[in-house]
Amino acid sequence: MKVYGVTGWKNAGKTGLVERLVAEITGRGFRVSTVKHAHHAVDVDQPGTDSHRHRTAGASEVLLASSRRIALMQELRGAPEPPLDDLLARLSPVDLVLVEGYKRARHPKVEAFRAQRGNPLIAADDPTIRAVASDTPLDLDRPVFDLNDTPAIADFILAEVGLGPRPSP
């Protein structure tokens, strides 16, 4: 599987960019999965549901299945967070995995940047950032895209990972 990241500081536009890239790239006929890193406790399960009751009773894993989706919840119960490579290995094969966050991981990335946030560019000191998607023009040693030019950013990522044009289904 090809892996490409979208990184940046909080409220830089990462999630919106990933959302638009998924729609753009799947619209071109590619299969895309995503991995999102969260810096806070996350729970996709709701108290009172049967699956939540299974987890709180002590189950290590709970697989919830329906005719529309499958969700596998795994409890770390004090174990360290798995590295990104371990998480990627759990995914079913697709053409491209877009990774949101994971600033320090070594896969190639596009940095989402909003000047008004006042944060420094991560790209200045990080060679894994291959381009910047910005809300303002920047003079850098790598490509800079308008943060809202999703087709151009998608073209760049697909070229970077070696996925040529594919006709839409």
N, C-alpha and C positions, 0 to 999 in steps of 0.2 A: 504494500500500500504506500502511496505517496502521502507525505505529511507536510503541512505548511501551517504556520502560525500567524495569529493576529495578536499583537501585544500592545501595551501602552499603559499609561497611568489611569487611575480611577476616573471615570466620566470623560474619557478621551474619545469615545465612540466605538469601542471594540465590539460590543454586542450588536449594535446596529449594523456595523460593517459585516460581521460574520453572518448575520441574518440575511443581509442583501446578497452576500457572496454565495450562500447556500442556494438561494432562489435563482440567482443568475447561472451558477454552474450546473445545478440540476436541470434547469431549463434548457441547457445545451446538451442534455442527454447523459451526463456523468452521474455516477452514484457517489454521494457525499455523506460522510458521518462527521460528527463534531465531538470534541472533548472540551469541557469548560472547567477551568480551575476556580474554586471558590475559596476565599480566605476566611470564611465564617462557617459555622455549623450549618449543614444543609440537611433537610429531611423532605423527601418527596412523598413520604407516607403520612397519612393523617390519623391522629388519635381516634380510637373508636372503630377503625376498620379492622377486619379480620387479620390482614397482613401486618398491621401495626401491633396487634395483640400477639401475633407469632413472634415478632422481633422483640417486644418488651418481655416476653416470656423467656428469651434467651437464645433464640435461633441464630446461628451464625450467618445463614443466608435465607432469604425468602424470595422465591420466584413467584411473581404475580402474573398470571396469563389470562388473556381474553381473546376474543376474535379480532380485536383491533390493535393490541400491542402486548408486549411482554416487558416487564420490569424486574430486574434482578437487584435486590438490595443486599449488600454485604456489610456486616458490622465489623469494624476494625477492633472494637473492644480493647483499646489500649495499644494495639499494634501500630507501627508507623504508617503514615500515608504511603501507598505504593508509588514507585517512580513512574513517570510518564510512559516509559517503554513497556512496563508491565501492564499498564492500562490499555495502551494501544494493542497489545497482543490479545486482549480480551474481545476486541471488536471483530465483527464479521467483515470479510473482505469487501472493500469498496474501491472506487477509483482514487478518491482523495479524502483524507481526514483533515479537517480544519481544526486547529487547536487554539482556543482562546485563553490567554494568560500564559503561564509558564515562562515568564521572562528569562529565567536563567537556563532553560533547556537549550540544547544545541541545534535544534531543527531550524530551518530558514523561516523568517518571519517578515511580515509587514507591520510597521508601527503605526497605530492610529494616534494622531496628534492634534490637539486643539490648543492654539496659542493662548486663548483666554484663560485656560486653566493655570498657566504660569509654571508648569512643570518643565524641567529640562528634557531635551530629546534623549531618549535612550540610545538611539542609533549612533550618537556621537562616539560612544565607547563600546559598541557591540557589533561585531562583524556578522553576526547571524541575522541582523536586520538588513534585509536586502533592498527594501524600499520603504518610503514613508507615505502614508495617506493623511494629508493635512488640510485644515480649513484655511490655511494661509500659504502663500508662496514661500519656499525655503530654498536656500542655495546649499546643496549638499553634494557629496561625492557618490550619490546613488539616486535612483529615480524617485521623484516626488510626484504623487498623484493628488488630484482633488479628492478629498475624503468622500465625496458623493459620486465620484465617477466609477461606479461599481463595474461596468463592463471593461474599462481599461485595467482596473486592478485585477479582475478575474483573468483577463488575457495575460497579464504579467505572471500571475501565479501559475496558470496552466502551462505557460512556456517554461517557467522555472522548473517545474516538476516533470516536464517532458510529455505532457498530455496535449496532443495536437487537437485541432478542431474536430469535433464530432457532430454530425448532423443531429438536430433535435429529433426526438422520437416521433 
